[in-house]
Amino acid sequence: MILHVTSLERLDGYKVRLGFNNGETRVFDYEPHINDGIFVKLKNPVYFTRANIEHGTVAWDGSFDFAPEFLYENGVPV
């Protein structure tokens, strides 16, 4: 099964609750990743809140995203 993010809920800080098409829900924390390359933009809390689901994953303005498999594997099951 190819994983897709189907729901997104913003939590405190840089955490999001994500629903996946396999029926599972995971919480992913972006904070450890916001010091790398283009993801440094996510440090801006206003910009971070612009996250939305695009093409089955979480993305910002269509410019960058994390692979849904990465979000799933590194997320904490709920």
RAZIKA-V69359 format. One line per field, one symbol per residue. ss: DSSP state (h for helix, s for strand, l for the rest). burial: + if it has 16 or more other ideal C-beta (glycine too) atoms within 10 Angstrom, else -. Layout:
# RAZIKA-V69359
ss = ???
burial = ???
This chain:
# RAZIKA-V69359
ss = llllssssssllllssssssllllssssslhhhlllhhhhhhhlhhhhlllsssllsssslllssllhhhhhhhlssl
burial = --+-+--------+++++++-----+-+-+--+--------+-----+--+-+--+++++----++-+--++--+---
